[in-house]
Amino acid sequence: MPVFGLGTWENDDPAQCTESVANALDAGYRHVDTAQIYGNEAAVGDGIAKSDVDRDDIFLASKVWIDELAPADVASSTRESLDKLGVDAVDLMYVHWPAGEYEPEETLPAFAELRDDGLIDRIGVSNFEPEHLDAATDALGEAPFANQVEMHPLLRQEELRDYADANGIELVAYSPLARGEILDDPAIADIAEKHGVSAAQVSLAWLRESGVTAIPKATGIDHIRDNLASLDLELDDEDVEAIDTLGRTDRQLNPDFGPDW
């Protein structure tokens, strides 16, 4: 899985979404993330078709929403997602939350069947805590390929990072800029000034150096390019220590159906 990607949450204007996906791919992105609940799978698919990048070179991920997690609904909604995206298969399909119709022993075997049928290549989960990951592993007979969670310098997810490392799970960070909150953090600003880069690049570089795949959302070409430039930023030990000792746990997304964090 490419270590950097484009998130599309709240990118729900079809024309804008199509343009931003195409622009990101043409700028060098190779990982695009969407979800059924975002309501933009068709626009994402149009962006992929509009870009000059071959589908085989793109890592495409989507997510099954919580009211579609009964086995029959997993299958039917995934086929609908593929139709909207205009693809034969996705590289990664997530369980969006351990909530709603989610039952590990029923939901995850339905995902495995989709994989067996060639409709998805990898099985992922999102917003899972260690106990949810344990149950998912038991139900699948293997660890999920990836766990997508909110993660950024203000919510560093040390426990989940340790779990992922110990169990061979890819950790994917949504809201990697804390919905803009990291832009106002003095420590992040100091590091950005030191390197002559944006605060966003500092956050994204820290995630990459933590072994985490970041999927920042961006619509304008300037932000798309600025985020991508984080791949060229190398933080030194002093920078990493300053971030690792911020002592903040600012969660941006906490719906009432989410886990008891």
Salt bridges, closest charged atoms under 4 A:
GLU10 OE2 - ARG179 NH2 2.85
GLU10 OE1 - LYS217 NZ 2.43
GLU19 OE1 - LYS50 NZ 2.47
ASP33 OD1 - LYS63 NZ 2.52
ASP91 OD2 - ARG55 NH2 3.08
ASP121 OD2 - ARG122 NH1 2.73
GLU142 OE1 - ARG115 NH2 3.09
GLU150 OE2 - HIS152 NE2 2.82
GLU158 OE2 - ARG156 NE 3.39
ASP185 OD1 - ARG248 NH1 2.78
GLU209 OE2 - ARG208 NH2 3.85
ASP236 OD2 - LYS194 NZ 2.63
GLU238 OE1 - LYS194 NZ 3.38
ASP239 OD1 - LYS194 NZ 2.92
ASP239 OD2 - HIS195 NE2 2.67
ASP250 OD2 - ARG248 NH2 2.45
